[in-house]
Amino acid sequence: MTAAQVPSPFRFGTLSVPRDWPVISELVPCHLVEDTTGIIALDQANRYVAAVVIDSWTNTSVQVHSYIGNPYVLRRGFAEAVFSAIFVHAGKRVAIGTVPANNAKALKFNTHMGFTELCRIKDGFDVGVDYVIMEMRRESCRWIDRRYRDG
């Protein structure tokens, strides 16, 4: 059996607010809003191993909030599924992330995924804690096929 034939230990699906939100809201630091949607990953025991909540949709952008409980899910296509949904299927140009400046792990992860820092809002998260605004643009997203980056 080749690597391509090995079944994935994960399955991906669309976030269902009634079904998934009670668990996801404990894992992903964001609020349920009118346009909340997202992508989840479950392992073979139906445990949530990753989730990306997508909201604040505009004509060209969305805001993303993530939880990665098992980093192996990223090697099994989760990042491609998330960014394909945003940039290819929804046709957005920019994914926006907001991170408290004191969350070094999240800042490092977002940078590794391909987000770049745009600015910091002084005391934007809490007194003494800036809010870091990050973006990933479709044309620089390594998680989607090259032919979709410019379209």
N, C-alpha and C positions, 0 to 999 in steps of 0.2 A: 504494500500500500504506500503510495507516495504522500508527501506532505499535503498536497492539494486534496487527496482523497480522505484524509483523516477527518472524521466528524468533529465539529467544533464542540467544546464542552459548554458553550454559551449559546443562548438564543437571544436575538434582539427583537424589540417590539416598540410600538408607539405607546407613550405614556398615556394611561387612562386615568383621568383625575379621580373618578369614583373608586376604582380598584386600587390604584397605585399610590395616590397622594398621601394617605395616612403613613405609609412607610417612607416615601421619598421626602416628605416634608421634614422628617427627622434626620435625613442624610444630607440633603442639599440645603445650604443656607440661603433660602429665598422665600418669597411670599407667593401664594397663589393669586394670580390676577386673571382678568377676563380672557386674555389671549394665551394663557399658559398651555404649552404642549411640550413634547420632548421625546426622548428615546431612552429606553431602559435595556439593561442586559441582565439576564437571569442565568444562574448556573443550572446544572442538571437536577439539583435539589430544590429548584424554584426560589433560590435566595437571590436578592438583588446584589449584583456585583459591580454595577455601574449605572449611572443615570446622568443625562444631560437635560436640564430643564431649559426650554427656549421660550422667551416671552418678549414683551415690548416690541412687537413687530412694527416696522415702518415700511415705506416703499422700498428701501434699499438695505435695511439692517435689522438685526435681531440681537437681543441680549441673551447670553448663555451663562448657565450656572452648572457646575459639574460635581459629581461624586465618582471617584474611582476606588472601589474597595479591593479590586484585584487587578493590578496593572497588566496582567497577562491578557486581559480582555482587549487591550489596545493592539496587541499583536494578532488578534483574531478578527480584526475588521471593525471594531467599534468606532474608532476615530473616522474611518472612511465612511461608515454609515451616517454618523452625525454630520460631518461636513458636506457629504453628498446631499443630505436632506436640506441643509441650509443653503448651500451655494448652487447646487445643480437643480434639485427638484423645486425649491422655493424661489430660486433665482436671486437670492440676496447677494449684495456686494461686500457687506461687512458684518462680521460677528464681533460683538462687544462684550468684554468681560470687566467686571469691577471686583477689585481685591483689596482688602485692608492691607495697608503697608506692613503691618506686623505679622502677616501670614507668609513667611518666607517660603514655606513648602508650596503653597498655591502659586506664588509668583514664579518660582522655579519651574513648576509643572507647566503653567501657562506659557512661559517662554520656550520651554522644550517643545510644546505642541505647535508653536509658531506664532503666538501672540506677541505683539510689540507694545511697549509702554507708550502711551500718548501723553499723559499728564498725571499730575497728582493734585488732588483737592485737599488743601491743608485742613486738618481736623475734620475731614469729610466723613469719616467713619465713626470717630469718637474724639474726645478731647485728647490731643497729642498723637492721634493715629490718622494718617492721611488715607484717602481713598485713591487707589491706583486705577486709572482707566486704561484698559488695554484693548487692542483691536487685532483682528486677523482679517486680511483682505482676500477676496476670492483669488485675485491674480497671484498671490504668494502662498496659497494654501497647498501644501505638499500632500494632503490627504485626498485630494480629488485628482482625477485624470487631467493631464495637461490640456487636453482639448477643451475643457470646460473653464479653464482659468481666465481666458480672455473674453468668453462669451457672456 
